[in-house]
Amino acid sequence: MPFPIRTCVICKEEFELKPDKPGFANRCLDCSTNDETVDPITKRHMDPEDLKSSKEANEARRAAMRNLLYRKDS
């Protein structure tokens, strides 16, 4: 049984979608491995002030969702 032929969404080249292929099903092997090298660059180090502000924002977001979900409609 032949493997399905897919077209890569990044480089537009055709490739065979084989089982246990690392990466995404819509990307060729080269583009999947190149994407993994970009991830450490996009992740940035957060200093304590950024962590505190994001923590406070997450807590406020959780509280707002909790109020919306569980408030009594009188």
Secondary structure, DSSP 4 states (H G I P E B T S, - for coil): -PPPEEE-TTT--EEE--TT-SS-TTS-HHHHHHHHHHHHHHS-PPPHHHHHHHHHHHHHHHHHHHHHHH----
